[in-house]
Amino acid sequence: MKVLVATEKPFAAVAVDGIRKEVEAAGHELVLLEKYTDKSQLLEAVADADALIIRSDKVTAEVLDAAKQLKICVRAGAGYDNVDLDAATAHKVVVMNTPGQNSNAVAELVFGMLVYGIRKFFTGAAGTELLGKKLGILAFGNVGRNVARIAKGFGMDIYAYDAFCPKDAIEAAGVHAVDSQADLFKMCDIVSLHIPATAETKKSIGKDLVGSMKKGGILVNTARKEVINEDELLALMAERTDLLYLTDIAPDALDAFKAFEGRFFATPKKMGAQTSEANINAGIAAAKQIVGYFKDGCTKFQVNK
């Protein structure tokens, strides 16, 4: 089988070596398409690929139409909204992600941005501390659990809400479970978002939720920009000069948010998974899942139906 690694933003060399080792040891061929600059290059490369490994690269219906032999596509990372799942299902292509591989990297970034923001962006002005602050975690999956683990080291009071995670499972992790996301925003000084971008969550974080936060409230988004209602958040930040928004996903209205100097920060590029460890772990996990699928039909991490 031909396994194509198509990455506009390439894996680290050591990750590629690990992917190659897994793929070739199983008797498959590995082909690389790195730093491509035009969609036509991807369309040409997938034409005879049996399997595809991607990062943030977009797998659209057009790409799937061109991939006549494709059987499986693995997104090296947790999110998979860059893949057209309905089109993949129509083309009988199995789509998987690699949950958990980037979790610690994303969680550490949350606190990197928090310390930077809460200390007034290191301008020399007096900031405040994380010790004793109430931290709300919206969605208690792999990343949320790592955020909670790190927050304990800062001495924070930790709360979480997840519509799909039982309360007793949250409490068992030493975290206070709350009844709703509305309660989470009302009671916490800081809320960290870890929800996927779905029909239900897109533009769900806006004036009502963020506006209910305490004075000096901080919103941290390392999830997806689509979950933010940007128009409402911009209007709210204009009204409430105490709010702080930190994100590693540049908003569509980036210039408008930049007007809130000292109260907004966005990393130049999405940085959540940008560590050597996460890069290596996610890439090798993707390769192992492809090998497992071809060997015994394992679909444990399939995300389409």
C-alpha positions in Angstrom: 0.0 0.0 0.0 1.1 3.5 -0.7 1.0 5.8 2.3 1.2 9.6 1.5 2.2 12.1 4.1 0.9 15.4 2.8 2.0 18.3 5.1 2.1 21.9 4.1 3.7 22.4 7.5 6.0 19.4 7.7 6.6 17.1 10.6 10.0 17.3 12.3 12.6 15.1 10.6 12.6 12.7 13.6 8.9 12.3 13.3 9.2 11.5 9.6 11.8 8.9 10.5 9.5 7.3 13.0 6.6 7.3 10.5 8.8 5.7 7.8 9.9 3.0 10.2 6.4 2.1 11.1 5.1 2.1 7.5 8.0 0.3 5.9 8.3 -2.3 8.6 4.8 -3.3 7.7 5.7 -3.7 4.1 4.1 -0.5 2.8 5.6 2.4 0.7 5.9 5.9 2.2 5.7 9.0 0.0 6.2 12.6 1.2 4.6 15.8 0.0 6.0 18.5 2.2 5.7 22.3 2.0 3.5 22.2 -1.0 2.3 25.6 -2.2 -0.7 24.8 -4.4 -3.7 22.5 -4.1 -3.0 21.0 -7.5 0.2 19.4 -6.0 -2.0 17.7 -3.4 -4.5 16.6 -6.0 -1.8 15.0 -8.1 -0.1 13.3 -5.1 -3.2 11.6 -3.7 -4.2 10.1 -7.1 -2.6 6.7 -6.3 -2.4 6.9 -2.5 -4.0 4.2 -0.4 -3.6 6.0 2.9 -3.1 9.7 3.8 -1.5 11.3 6.8 -2.2 15.1 7.2 -1.8 17.8 9.9 -3.9 20.9 9.3 -4.1 20.3 5.6 -7.6 20.4 4.1 -9.1 17.2 2.7 -12.1 18.4 0.7 -14.5 16.7 -1.6 -12.3 17.7 -4.4 -9.3 16.0 -2.8 -11.3 12.9 -2.2 -12.6 12.9 -5.8 -8.9 12.9 -6.9 -7.9 10.1 -4.5 -9.4 7.2 -6.4 -7.6 4.5 -4.3 -7.8 6.2 -0.9 -9.0 3.9 1.9 -8.0 5.8 5.1 -7.0 9.3 6.1 -5.5 10.1 9.5 -5.4 13.6 10.9 -2.3 13.8 13.1 -3.9 15.7 16.0 -7.2 15.8 17.9 -9.3 18.2 15.8 -10.5 17.0 12.4 -12.7 19.8 11.1 -10.2 20.2 8.2 -11.6 17.0 6.7 -14.9 16.8 4.9 -16.4 13.8 6.8 -19.5 13.5 4.8 -17.5 13.4 1.5 -15.1 10.9 3.0 -18.0 8.6 4.0 -19.5 9.0 0.5 -16.1 7.9 -0.9 -15.9 5.0 1.6 -12.8 6.5 3.2 -12.2 5.9 6.9 -11.1 9.1 8.7 -9.3 8.9 12.0 -7.7 11.4 14.4 -5.0 10.8 17.0 -6.5 11.9 20.3 -4.3 12.6 23.3 -1.0 13.0 21.4 -1.0 16.8 21.5 -2.8 17.2 24.8 0.0 18.1 27.1 1.5 20.5 24.6 -1.8 22.4 24.3 -2.3 22.4 28.1 1.1 23.9 28.7 0.4 26.6 26.1 -2.7 27.6 28.1 -0.5 28.4 31.1 2.2 30.1 29.0 -0.4 32.5 27.7 -2.1 32.8 31.1 1.1 33.8 32.9 1.9 36.3 30.1 -1.5 37.8 30.1 -2.1 38.0 33.9 1.3 39.6 34.3 0.3 42.5 32.0 2.3 41.1 29.0 5.5 41.6 30.9 5.3 45.4 30.5 6.5 46.0 34.1 3.0 46.9 35.3 1.7 45.1 38.3 -0.3 42.1 37.4 -1.8 39.4 39.6 -1.3 35.7 40.4 -2.9 32.4 39.4 -2.8 31.1 43.0 -6.3 30.8 44.4 -8.0 31.8 41.1 -11.1 29.9 40.0 -10.3 28.2 36.7 -13.2 26.9 34.5 -12.5 24.1 32.0 -15.1 23.8 29.2 -14.9 20.2 28.0 -13.0 17.7 30.1 -11.3 15.5 27.4 -7.6 14.8 27.1 -6.5 18.5 26.9 -8.9 19.5 29.7 -7.6 16.9 32.0 -4.0 18.0 31.4 -5.0 21.6 32.1 -6.5 20.5 35.4 -3.3 18.6 36.3 -1.1 21.6 35.7 -3.6 24.0 37.4 -3.2 22.0 40.6 0.5 22.9 40.6 -0.4 26.6 40.5 -2.8 26.2 43.5 -5.9 27.1 41.5 -9.5 26.2 42.4 -10.6 24.1 39.4 -14.1 23.6 37.9 -15.2 21.9 34.8 -18.3 21.3 32.6 -18.6 18.7 29.9 -22.0 17.6 28.5 -20.5 14.2 27.6 -18.4 13.5 30.6 -20.2 12.2 33.8 -19.9 14.4 36.8 -18.4 11.6 38.9 -15.6 11.2 36.4 -14.8 14.9 36.7 -14.9 14.8 40.5 -12.7 11.7 40.5 -10.0 13.8 38.9 -10.1 16.2 41.8 -12.1 18.8 39.9 -15.4 20.4 40.8 -18.1 19.5 38.3 -20.7 22.1 37.6 -24.2 21.8 36.1 -23.9 23.9 33.0 -21.5 26.0 30.9 -23.4 29.1 32.1 -22.6 28.3 35.7 -18.9 27.7 34.7 -18.6 31.2 33.3 -20.5 32.9 36.1 -18.4 31.4 38.9 -14.9 31.4 37.4 -12.2 34.0 37.1 -10.7 32.3 34.1 -12.4 30.0 31.5 -10.3 27.8 29.2 -12.1 26.5 26.1 -11.5 22.9 24.8 -14.7 22.3 22.8 -14.7 21.1 19.2 -16.2 23.2 16.4 -19.6 21.6 15.7 -23.0 22.8 14.6 -23.9 23.2 18.3 -20.7 25.0 19.4 -19.9 27.3 16.5 -20.3 30.9 17.7 -21.6 29.7 21.0 -19.1 31.7 23.1 -20.4 35.2 23.0 -21.9 38.1 25.0 -24.2 36.1 27.3 -21.5 33.6 28.5 -18.4 35.8 28.6 -20.4 38.8 29.8 -21.4 36.9 32.9 -17.8 36.5 34.0 -16.5 38.3 37.1 -14.7 41.6 36.9 -11.2 40.9 35.4 -12.4 37.7 33.7 -10.0 36.0 31.3 -11.1 33.8 28.4 -8.5 31.4 26.9 -9.1 29.7 23.6 -6.8 27.0 22.3 -9.7 25.1 20.7 -11.1 26.5 17.5 -11.8 30.1 16.4 -15.2 29.1 15.1 -16.6 28.6 18.6 -16.2 32.3 19.3 -18.9 34.8 18.3 -16.4 37.5 17.3 -18.9 40.3 16.7 -20.4 39.8 20.2 -17.0 39.4 21.9 -15.7 42.6 20.2 -18.8 44.6 21.4 -18.5 43.1 24.9 -14.8 44.0 25.2 -15.6 47.5 24.1 -18.1 47.8 26.9 -16.1 45.9 29.6 -12.6 47.2 29.8 -11.7 44.6 32.4 -11.9 41.5 30.2 -8.9 39.7 28.7 -8.9 37.4 25.7 -6.0 35.1 25.0 -5.9 32.7 22.0 -3.6 30.7 19.8 -6.0 30.9 16.9 -6.0 34.3 15.2 -9.6 35.6 14.9 -11.0 36.5 11.5 -11.4 40.1 12.9 -7.8 40.2 14.1 -7.2 43.9 13.4 -10.3 44.8 15.4 -9.2 42.7 18.4 -5.7 44.2 18.2 -7.3 47.6 19.1 -7.8 46.3 22.6 -4.1 46.8 23.5 -3.2 45.2 26.8 -6.4 43.0 26.8 -5.9 40.8 23.8 -3.2 38.4 22.7 -3.0 36.0 19.8 0.0 33.9 18.9 1.2 34.6 15.3 0.3 31.1 14.3 -1.6 28.2 15.9 0.9 26.9 18.5 -1.0 24.3 20.5 0.7 21.2 19.0 4.0 22.9 18.1 6.4 20.9 20.3 8.8 18.3 19.2 7.2 15.8 21.5 3.6 16.4 20.2 4.8 16.5 16.6 6.6 13.1 16.9 3.8 11.5 19.0 1.0 12.4 16.6 2.8 11.5 13.5 3.9 8.1 14.7 0.4 7.4 16.2 -1.1 8.2 12.7 1.3 5.7 11.1 0.5 3.0 13.6 -3.2 3.5 13.1 -2.8 3.1 9.3 -0.7 0.0 9.8 -3.3 -1.4 12.2 -6.1 -0.7 9.8 -4.5 -2.5 6.9 -3.4 -5.4 9.1 -6.6 -6.2 11.0 -9.2 -3.6 10.1 -8.8 -1.7 13.4 -11.0 1.5 13.3 -10.8 2.4 17.0 -10.2 6.1 16.3 -12.6 6.5 13.3 -14.5 9.8 13.4 -16.8 9.4 10.4 -19.6 6.9 9.9 
